[in-house]
Amino acid sequence: MHIAIAGAGLGGLVAAARLAEAGHDVTVFEERDTVGGRVRSVHEGGFVFDRGYQVLFTGYPAVQRELDLDALDLGEFVAGATLARPNHRSTLADPFRAPSTLVDTVLNPDIQVRDKLGTFRLQRELSGRDPETILDGPTADQTIEQYLADQGFSRAYAERFVAPFYGGITLDRSLGTSAAVFEYTYKMLSEGAIGLPAEGMGAIPEQLAARAERAGASIERGTRVSVVDGHDDGASLTVDGETVDADAAVVATDPKTAGELTGVSTPTEAKACVTQHFALPDHRNLRTDRRIVLNSADDRPNTVSPSSAAQPTYAPDGQQLLVANFLGTQAESDEELAEEVRDALGSWYPETRFDDLELLHTDRVEFAQFPQPPGFREDLPAPTAPEGNVVLAGDYTRWCSIQGAMESGRVAAEEVERL
């Protein structure tokens, strides 16, 4: 079969690779000059800037199935976090995976003993569960806030640790996201690592694109699909004003464009974030030990990640890269936000000067995720929702994550095979 794919994000690339490997004639049309959709990186002056606040969960089943992790040469954050507020820092980590944190975690004054024990209990409970059953399980209709209360965790634990940590994952510090997303990602965090590829997050789609091309797929960058017309024995696409006929089409664009191309209802609400990348001289040692720093007081900023401590290739010699993340759209200018980051770091690390903290790059991502409240999956479109031989691929058919995007590509490829 000849299969046309609109969009070279993670879902489209996984679908392309799988279909080409199955012997089909595959052409991918991508409007940008680069692949990856929302997963992209910029290299400037020896630094690596990932677009938005992104990391790779190695425990995701689709990540393990579709990627060559060794080739990505991952640098990893330590399992745990530093909880920070003015004039105070504490450590909360998994001492089984980071033994050096045992004493600090046990003696952490910000988290009650019952919460620490509850953390290990929850890890054990989730360890034996099939991750695919979690998303539609009994917690899918609960918020994270309700779930934590039912599990016996204290309000202080939710506010000081879970709110900023999952604010980074779900862009929702209010903990109003479906608890199924919490369970799924909590399991993945317990069983895998949080990593950054040596060449940036953009290396992930580049690897998938190379895999697809090795299998014979053609990826035509800088080409725009404006019309997709599905019918019972195939599909027609308008690409840069020209008609392309195919036996089947996969629409793997962003949800808004997919809705416009297919007439299918897709998520239109968006969660935004603003990510700022800073250089700090190496001699300003924050002693993060590769742990993400969580703002346990407020969301200005929500988190600061020592990216180059986890992945040294993210900064040149003599420099370190810190990445701060603000939730939602921000009315303040880039420099005003940067000043807030300097003030926050100065209050968390009063023993350290930050007058040489240099803002290098800012990303304002208007569509970073779609909302995932309790029951959200009931409203997501099925991959086969479009008319004719047209299939959807994108995280908006599963759930908002790299796992959801890559899994959607596998599902789309299987649906095309059934046509």
C-alpha positions as CSV (number, residue, x, y, z in Angstrom):
1,M,0.0,0.0,0.0
2,H,1.0,3.6,-0.5
3,I,0.5,5.5,2.7
4,A,0.7,9.2,3.1
5,I,1.3,10.7,6.6
6,A,0.6,14.3,7.4
7,G,2.9,15.4,10.2
8,A,6.4,14.3,11.4
9,G,5.8,14.5,15.2
10,L,6.5,11.4,17.4
11,G,3.2,9.7,16.5
12,G,3.7,10.2,12.7
13,L,7.3,9.1,12.8
14,V,6.5,5.9,14.8
15,A,3.7,5.1,12.3
16,A,6.0,5.8,9.4
17,A,8.8,3.6,10.7
18,R,6.4,0.7,11.5
19,L,4.6,0.8,8.2
20,A,7.8,1.1,6.2
21,E,9.3,-1.8,8.1
22,A,6.1,-3.8,7.2
23,G,6.9,-3.2,3.5
24,H,4.6,-0.4,2.7
25,D,5.4,2.6,0.5
26,V,5.3,5.5,3.0
27,T,5.6,9.3,2.4
28,V,5.6,11.7,5.3
29,F,4.7,15.4,4.7
30,E,6.0,17.8,7.4
31,E,5.3,21.5,7.2
32,R,8.4,22.5,9.2
33,D,12.0,22.0,8.1
34,T,12.6,19.9,11.2
35,V,10.8,16.8,12.5
36,G,9.5,16.3,16.1
37,G,6.4,18.5,16.5
38,R,6.5,19.8,20.0
39,V,9.8,17.9,20.7
40,R,12.6,20.0,19.4
41,S,16.0,21.3,20.4
42,V,18.2,24.3,19.5
43,H,22.0,24.3,19.7
44,E,23.6,27.7,20.3
45,G,27.0,28.6,21.7
46,G,27.7,25.1,23.1
47,F,24.4,25.0,24.9
48,V,21.3,22.8,24.2
49,F,17.9,24.4,24.6
50,D,15.0,22.0,24.5
51,R,11.7,23.6,23.5
52,G,9.5,23.8,26.6
53,Y,10.0,21.8,29.8
54,Q,10.8,18.3,28.5
55,V,12.5,15.2,29.8
56,L,12.4,11.5,28.8
57,F,10.9,8.9,31.1
58,T,12.9,5.7,30.2
59,G,10.3,3.5,31.9
60,Y,7.6,4.3,29.3
61,P,6.8,1.1,27.4
62,A,6.7,2.9,24.0
63,V,10.1,4.5,24.7
64,Q,11.6,1.1,25.4
65,R,10.0,-0.4,22.4
66,E,10.6,2.2,19.7
67,L,13.9,3.9,20.7
68,D,17.5,2.9,20.9
69,L,18.2,4.4,24.3
70,D,21.9,3.5,24.2
71,A,22.3,5.5,21.1
72,L,20.7,8.6,22.7
73,D,23.5,8.5,25.3
74,L,21.2,9.7,28.1
75,G,22.3,11.7,31.1
76,E,20.0,11.1,34.1
77,F,18.6,13.1,37.0
78,V,18.8,11.5,40.4
79,A,15.5,9.9,41.5
80,G,14.1,12.6,43.9
81,A,14.0,16.3,44.3
82,T,15.2,19.3,46.3
83,L,12.3,21.0,48.0
84,A,13.1,24.8,48.2
85,R,11.5,27.8,49.8
86,P,13.1,31.0,51.1
87,N,16.1,30.3,53.3
88,H,15.3,26.6,53.3
89,R,16.1,23.4,51.3
90,S,15.5,19.8,52.0
91,T,15.9,16.5,50.1
92,L,13.3,13.9,49.2
93,A,14.6,11.0,47.2
94,D,14.3,7.2,46.7
95,P,17.2,5.9,49.0
96,F,17.0,2.5,47.3
97,R,18.0,4.1,44.0
98,A,20.1,7.0,45.4
99,P,21.6,5.5,48.6
100,S,23.6,8.8,49.4
101,T,20.3,10.5,50.0
102,L,19.1,8.1,52.8
103,V,20.0,10.2,55.8
104,D,18.7,13.5,54.3
105,T,15.5,11.9,53.1
106,V,14.8,10.1,56.5
107,L,15.5,13.4,58.4
108,N,13.6,15.6,55.9
109,P,11.6,18.0,58.2
110,D,9.2,19.0,55.4
111,I,7.6,15.6,54.9
112,Q,6.0,13.5,57.6
113,V,7.1,9.9,58.3
114,R,3.7,8.6,57.3
115,D,4.1,10.3,53.9
116,K,7.6,8.8,53.4
117,L,6.3,5.3,54.2
118,G,3.2,5.9,52.0
119,T,5.6,6.7,49.1
120,F,7.3,3.3,49.4
121,R,3.9,1.6,49.9
122,L,2.5,3.1,46.7
123,Q,5.6,2.1,44.7
124,R,5.0,-1.5,45.8
125,E,1.3,-1.4,45.0
126,L,1.8,0.0,41.5
127,S,4.8,-2.2,40.6
128,G,2.8,-5.2,39.6
129,R,0.1,-3.4,37.6
130,D,-0.1,-3.3,33.8
131,P,0.4,0.3,32.9
132,E,-2.2,0.2,30.1
133,T,-4.9,-0.8,32.6
134,I,-4.2,2.2,34.8
135,L,-5.4,4.9,32.4
136,D,-8.9,3.6,32.3
137,G,-8.9,2.1,35.9
138,P,-10.9,3.2,38.9
139,T,-8.8,6.3,39.6
140,A,-9.5,7.8,36.2
141,D,-12.5,9.7,37.6
142,Q,-10.6,11.2,40.6
143,T,-8.3,14.2,40.7
144,I,-4.8,13.8,42.0
145,E,-5.7,15.9,45.0
146,Q,-8.6,13.5,45.9
147,Y,-6.4,10.4,45.3
148,L,-3.7,11.6,47.6
149,A,-6.2,12.3,50.4
150,D,-7.7,8.8,49.9
151,Q,-4.3,7.2,50.0
152,G,-3.7,8.9,53.4
153,F,-1.1,11.5,52.3
154,S,-1.0,14.7,54.2
155,R,-1.9,18.1,52.8
156,A,1.7,19.3,53.4
157,Y,3.0,16.4,51.2
158,A,0.6,17.4,48.4
159,E,1.5,21.1,48.6
160,R,5.2,20.9,49.2
161,F,6.2,18.0,46.9
162,V,3.4,16.7,44.6
163,A,2.1,20.1,43.5
164,P,5.4,21.4,42.2
165,F,6.6,18.1,40.9
166,Y,3.4,17.2,39.1
167,G,3.0,20.9,38.1
168,G,6.0,20.2,36.0
169,I,4.6,17.0,34.5
170,T,1.0,18.0,34.0
171,L,1.3,21.8,34.0
172,D,-1.4,21.8,36.7
173,R,-0.1,22.7,40.1
174,S,-3.7,22.6,41.5
175,L,-3.6,18.8,41.2
176,G,-6.9,18.8,39.3
177,T,-5.5,16.3,36.7
178,S,-6.9,12.8,36.5
179,A,-5.3,10.5,39.2
180,A,-4.8,7.9,36.5
181,V,-2.1,10.1,35.0
182,F,-0.5,10.3,38.4
183,E,-0.5,6.6,38.9
184,Y,0.9,5.9,35.4
185,T,3.7,8.4,35.7
186,Y,4.4,7.5,39.3
187,K,4.9,3.9,38.3
188,M,7.2,4.9,35.4
189,L,9.3,7.1,37.7
190,S,9.6,4.3,40.2
191,E,10.7,1.8,37.5
192,G,12.8,4.0,35.1
193,A,14.9,7.1,35.0
194,I,14.4,10.7,34.0
195,G,16.9,11.5,31.3
196,L,18.1,13.9,28.6
197,P,19.7,12.8,25.3
198,A,23.2,14.0,24.7
199,E,22.1,15.9,21.6
200,G,18.9,17.2,23.2
201,M,15.3,16.0,23.2
202,G,15.2,16.7,19.5
203,A,17.5,13.7,19.0
204,I,14.4,11.5,19.8
205,P,12.4,12.4,16.6
206,E,15.6,12.5,14.6
207,Q,16.3,8.9,15.6
208,L,12.8,7.9,14.7
209,A,13.1,9.7,11.3
210,A,16.3,8.0,10.5
211,R,14.7,4.6,11.4
212,A,11.8,5.3,9.1
213,E,14.1,6.4,6.3
214,R,16.3,3.3,6.7
215,A,13.1,1.2,6.2
216,G,12.4,3.1,3.0
217,A,10.0,5.9,4.1
218,S,10.3,9.3,2.4
219,I,10.1,12.4,4.7
220,E,9.4,15.5,2.7
221,R,10.2,18.5,5.0
222,G,8.8,22.0,4.3
223,T,5.6,20.6,2.7
224,R,2.1,21.6,3.9
225,V,-0.9,19.4,3.8
226,S,-4.0,21.5,3.5
227,V,-6.7,19.0,2.7
228,V,-7.3,15.3,3.6
229,D,-10.2,13.6,1.9
230,G,-10.8,10.0,2.9
231,H,-12.9,7.5,1.0
232,D,-13.6,3.8,1.1
233,D,-10.8,2.7,-1.1
234,G,-8.2,5.3,-0.2
235,A,-7.4,9.0,0.5
236,S,-6.5,12.1,-1.4
237,L,-4.3,14.9,0.1
238,T,-3.6,18.4,-1.1
239,V,0.1,19.0,-0.6
240,D,1.4,22.5,-1.4
241,G,-1.5,22.8,-3.8
242,E,-1.0,19.5,-5.6
243,T,-3.1,16.4,-5.2
244,V,-1.5,13.2,-3.8
245,D,-3.5,10.0,-3.9
246,A,-2.8,7.2,-1.4
247,D,-4.3,3.9,-0.3
248,A,-4.5,5.3,3.2
249,A,-3.6,8.4,5.1
250,V,-2.4,9.0,8.7
251,V,-3.1,12.5,10.1
252,A,-0.4,13.0,12.7
253,T,-0.5,16.8,13.1
254,D,-1.3,18.9,16.2
255,P,-4.9,18.4,17.4
256,K,-6.2,21.7,16.1
257,T,-4.9,21.0,12.6
258,A,-6.1,17.4,12.7
259,G,-9.6,18.6,13.5
260,E,-9.5,21.0,10.6
261,L,-8.2,18.4,8.2
262,T,-10.6,15.6,9.2
263,G,-13.7,17.3,10.7
264,V,-13.2,15.2,13.9
265,S,-13.6,16.9,17.3
266,T,-10.2,17.2,18.9
267,P,-9.0,18.9,22.2
268,T,-8.9,22.6,21.7
269,E,-8.1,23.9,25.2
270,A,-4.4,24.3,25.9
271,K,-2.0,24.4,28.8
272,A,0.9,26.7,28.3
273,C,4.3,27.2,29.9
274,V,7.2,29.5,29.7
275,T,10.7,27.9,29.9
276,Q,13.8,29.9,30.5
277,H,17.4,28.7,30.0
278,F,20.2,30.3,32.1
279,A,24.0,30.0,32.1
280,L,25.8,30.1,35.5
281,P,29.5,29.7,35.9
282,D,30.6,26.3,37.1
283,H,32.2,27.7,40.3
284,R,28.7,28.6,41.5
285,N,28.1,25.1,42.9
286,L,24.5,24.7,43.9
287,R,25.1,21.1,45.1
288,T,21.9,19.8,43.5
289,D,23.4,16.4,43.0
290,R,21.4,16.1,39.7
291,R,18.1,16.6,41.5
292,I,15.4,18.9,40.2
293,V,14.6,21.8,42.5
294,L,10.9,22.2,43.3
295,N,9.5,25.5,44.5
296,S,7.5,24.4,47.5
297,A,6.3,27.9,48.3
298,D,4.7,29.1,45.1
299,D,5.0,28.8,41.3
300,R,7.4,31.7,40.5
301,P,9.1,29.6,39.0
302,N,7.6,26.2,39.5
303,T,10.8,24.3,39.1
304,V,14.5,24.8,38.3
305,S,16.3,21.9,36.6
306,P,20.1,21.5,36.7
307,S,20.1,20.2,33.2
308,S,23.8,20.2,32.5
309,A,24.4,18.5,35.8
310,A,22.3,15.6,34.6
311,Q,23.5,15.8,31.0
312,P,27.0,17.6,30.7
313,T,26.6,18.1,26.9
314,Y,24.0,20.7,27.6
315,A,26.6,23.3,28.5
316,P,30.1,24.2,27.4
317,D,33.1,23.9,29.7
318,G,33.1,26.3,32.6
319,Q,29.3,26.8,32.4
320,Q,26.2,25.1,33.7
321,L,22.7,25.2,32.3
322,L,19.7,25.8,34.6
323,V,16.2,25.6,33.2
324,A,13.3,27.4,35.0
325,N,9.7,26.6,34.2
326,F,6.7,28.9,34.7
327,L,3.2,27.4,34.3
328,G,0.7,29.0,32.0
329,T,1.0,32.1,29.8
330,Q,2.9,35.0,31.4
331,A,2.3,38.7,30.9
332,E,5.7,39.6,32.2
333,S,8.6,40.2,29.8
334,D,11.4,37.7,29.4
335,E,13.7,39.8,31.6
336,E,11.1,40.3,34.3
337,L,10.6,36.6,34.5
338,A,14.4,36.1,34.6
339,E,14.6,38.5,37.5
340,E,12.0,36.4,39.4
341,V,14.2,33.4,38.8
342,R,17.2,35.2,40.2
343,D,15.2,36.4,43.2
344,A,13.9,32.9,43.9
345,L,17.3,31.2,43.5
346,G,18.8,33.9,45.8
347,S,16.2,33.2,48.5
348,W,16.7,29.4,48.2
349,Y,20.5,29.6,48.1
350,P,21.3,32.7,50.3
351,E,25.0,31.5,50.5
352,T,25.3,31.9,46.7
353,R,25.5,34.9,44.4
354,F,23.4,35.0,41.2
355,D,24.4,38.3,39.8
356,D,26.1,36.4,37.0
357,L,23.1,34.2,36.2
358,E,22.6,35.0,32.4
359,L,19.4,34.5,30.6
360,L,20.2,32.7,27.3
361,H,16.9,31.6,25.8
362,T,13.1,31.7,26.4
363,D,10.4,29.5,25.0
364,R,6.8,30.6,25.3
365,V,4.8,27.4,24.5
366,E,1.2,28.2,24.1
367,F,0.1,24.6,23.4
368,A,2.3,22.4,25.6
369,Q,-0.4,20.0,26.7
370,F,-4.2,19.6,26.6
371,P,-6.1,19.5,29.9
372,Q,-6.5,16.0,31.4
373,P,-9.2,16.3,34.1
374,P,-10.9,13.2,35.6
375,G,-12.6,11.3,32.8
376,F,-10.8,13.1,30.0
377,R,-10.2,10.0,27.9
378,E,-13.9,9.6,27.4
379,D,-13.8,12.7,25.2
380,L,-10.7,11.9,23.1
381,P,-11.2,10.9,19.4
382,A,-10.7,7.3,18.3
383,P,-7.9,6.8,15.8
384,T,-10.5,5.6,13.3
385,A,-12.9,8.5,13.8
386,P,-12.2,10.1,10.4
387,E,-14.2,9.0,7.3
388,G,-12.7,6.6,4.8
389,N,-9.2,5.3,4.9
390,V,-7.9,7.9,7.2
391,V,-6.4,7.3,10.7
392,L,-5.4,9.7,13.5
393,A,-2.1,9.6,15.3
394,G,-1.2,11.9,18.2
395,D,-1.1,12.0,22.0
396,Y,-4.6,13.5,21.9
397,T,-5.9,10.0,21.0
398,R,-4.3,8.5,24.1
399,W,-3.0,10.9,26.8
400,C,-0.7,13.9,26.8
401,S,2.9,12.5,27.0
402,I,5.7,11.1,25.0
403,Q,4.3,7.7,25.8
404,G,0.9,8.7,24.4
405,A,2.4,10.2,21.2
406,M,4.6,7.2,20.4
407,E,1.9,4.7,21.4
408,S,-0.5,6.5,19.1
409,G,1.8,5.9,16.2
410,R,1.9,2.2,16.9
411,V,-1.9,2.0,17.1
412,A,-2.3,4.1,13.9
413,A,0.0,1.7,12.0
414,E,-2.0,-1.3,13.2
415,E,-5.2,0.4,12.2
416,V,-3.9,1.1,8.7
417,E,-2.8,-2.6,8.3
418,R,-6.5,-3.5,9.1
419,L,-7.9,-1.4,6.3
